[in-house]
Amino acid sequence: MMTDPIADMLTRLKNANIVAKPYADVPWSKLKESILRVLKEEHYIKDWEIIEVNGKKILRVHLLYSGKKPGILEVRKLSKPGCRIYVSADDIARKRQDSGMAVLSTTRGVMSSRKAKELNIGGELLFYIW
């Protein structure tokens, strides 16, 4: 039984990047779809699509590479099912100032830390990615 589906998705993406696979398959959910939309906007993945396998929806995530360098180098999951972490707009910090970002779940949907700062809203800090 899986207790943290977001951590599972991030681990699948990171592991697929390590072995240079062209894509990774992840079980579908609205939240995962929203997270992938943010990752595509911020150029961490190439694209994603919904496919159906044996009557179940699957997200096929097409990974991004720059030469041999993967788009996702590292991911740090922060909020967990047993311990949620919430931040205000003022407390949003970037993991790496030059290349990383945080992904938040806010009242206006899932968004990057950059966009949350622009809109001056906080929320649940899901993970850092760089």
N, C-alpha and C positions, 0 to 999 in steps of 0.2 A: 504494500500500500504506500502510495506517494503522499507525503505530508506537505511538501512545498513545491508546487508545480512550476513556479517561476524560477526557482533555483535549478530545477531539473532542466528547464528550457535553456537557461544560461550555460549550464554544464555541457549540454549537447552541442550548443553553438561553439563553445570554446574548444571542446574535444575535436569537433569536425575541422576547426581551423588549424589545430595542431598537426593533424594528419593531411592537411590540404585537400579536403573533400570539396567538391563543387557546391554541395548543398547539404542541409541537415533537415530531417523530418521531426516535427514536434506535434504532440496532440493539440487540437484546436481549443481555444477559449477566447472570449471577447477581450479579456485582459491581456493575454499573450499577443493577440492581434494588434491591440493598441500599443504595446511595447515595441513590437516590430515596426510599426508605423514610425515611431520616434527614432528607432535605430536606423531606419532607411533615410529619414530626413537629415540625420546627423552624419550620414555616410559611414556607418559601421557595417552595414550589410548592403548587398547589391539590390535585392528585391525579395519578395515573398509571395506565395500564392496559396490558395486553399484547394486541396485535392481531396478526393474521396477514396478511401481504401476500405473494402469490406463493409461499406455502409457507414463508416466513421469519418468525420472531417479531420484532416491533417494539414498542418501548416508546413509547406516546403519552403525553407529559407535558403535563398541563393546567397552564398557567402562572397565577400569582397576581398580581393587580394591586390596589393600594389607590388607587382613583381612577385617575389616569393614571400613578402611580408603580409601577414593577415590583417584584416581590418580590425579585428578584436584581439588585443594583446592580453588583456587581463580583465577580470570581472570580480567585484567584491560585493556580495549580497549583504545588505544591511538589515532591513526589516525581515523578520522571520515570523512564522505563524504564532509562536509563543511570546514574541517580544517585538512589538511594532515600534518603529522609530519615526517620530514626527518632527518636522522642522518648520520654523517660520520663514518668511521670505528673507529676513535679515541673516538667518543662520545657514543658508544654503552655501556650501563651500565646494569648490572643485577639488577633485582628488589630485589631478595634475594640472597646473595652470595652463600649460601649453596645449595639451591634447585630450585630456579626460573630461568627463562630465558625469553628472548624477542624473538618474531618472526618478521622477516623483509621480505619485498618484495624488491628484488634487481634486478639488470640487469641480474643476473644469476639464477633467480627464487626465490621462497620462501625458506627461510632457518632460522635456529636458530641463535641467537646472537653469540653463540660459533663458529659456522661454518663461519659466516660472519667475525668475528675477525681473524680466521685462514687465510681466503682468502683476508683479508684487504680490504673489500668493505663495503660500507654503503648502505642505501636505505630507503624506507618508513617503519617506525616503526609501525607495525600493533597492537600488544598487548604484554603485559607481562602475563606470566602464572606461577603459582607455586602450 
